[in-house]
C-alpha cells in the first residue's frame, strides 16, 4: 500500500462494549485529504472501521456509495498517533472502564 493518511486525532475514548464484548477506541480525527472522520479501533489490528462524518450527516452508511474506507490503512496511521495523543491528554484506558480523553470541535 502506498497511500498513508495524514491524520490529526481530535478526541479518543475507550469503550468496553457491554459486559462481554471486545472493547474499542472511538476516535474522532481529521484526515488532511478527506476531512473529519470517526473510527472504531479494536485491539486486534485487523479490526478498524472508519466513516466520513460528512457522509454520516447525509445518512450515508453504504459501502459502495462514498463512505467506504480502508480500515487497515487507517489503523496503522491511527495507532502511530494514538499513544502520543493519550499521553498528552493525561489519560488512557484502565481495565474495562470508559475513560473520556478529550472533546473535538468540528466546523
N, C-alpha and C positions, 0 to 999 in steps of 0.2 A: 504494500500500500504506500502510495506516495503522498496522499493528502494527510496533512496533520492540522487539525483545527487549532486556531488561535483563540483561546478562551480566557475569560476572566470570571472567576467564581464570585457571585454576589451574596449567596446565602447557602448554608448547608445544615441539615438536621438529620440525626439518626432516628429511625423509626423501627420499632420492634416488630411490627406487622402481626399484631394479635398475640395470642398465647403461644402458638407453636409454629408460626410462620417464620420464614427466613427474613431477618432484618435487612434494612437497606438505608442508604443515604438518599434523601430528597435534596436535590441540588438545583438552585437557580443560577444560571450563568449567561454571560453574553458571548456569542460567537462573533468574531470580527466580520465574518462574511454573511452570516445568516440571522444576526440579531439575537434577541432574548430567547433562551431555551430553558427547558426543565428536563432533568434526568432523574431516573431511579437507578442507583448504582448498588448492586449487591456485592457481598464478599467474594463470590465466585466471579472471577474477572470476565467470564463469558456472558454474564447477565447484566446488561445495561440497556435501559430503554430511554430514548431521547425524543422529545417533542418540541416543535416550534411553538412558542407562546402565541404568536400572531395567528398561526393556523388553528390552535386550540380555541382562540377567541372567535374564530369563524365557525366553530363547531366541527372542524375537520380533524378526525382521528383516523382517516383512511390511509392504508399502507401505500396504495398506488395513486394517491391524489395529493401529493405535495407535502405530506407530513411523515415521511419515511427517512430515517437517518441511520447511519452505520453505527450501531451501539458499540461494536468492538473498537472502532476508531476513536469514538468519544471517550470510552472507558479509559483508554491509555492517556489521553490528554487530561481528563479529569483527575485520574489517580496521580499524575505528575504534580498537580497543583493543590490537591485536596489537603494533604497533610500540612503544607505550609499555611493554607487558609485556616485550618483548625487551630494550629499553634498560635497564629496571630490573633485569632478570636478568643483564645484562652479557654477553649473547651474542646471536648471530644466525647465520643460515646463512652458510656460506662455500663457494661452489662447490657441488660435488655431494655434499659430506660431511654426514652426520648430526651435528648438534650438540645434545646434550641441554640443555634450558633450565631445567628445574625439575621438581619432583615434586609431585603433587597428593595430597591425602588427602581422600577422601570417606567419610562415615559411612553 
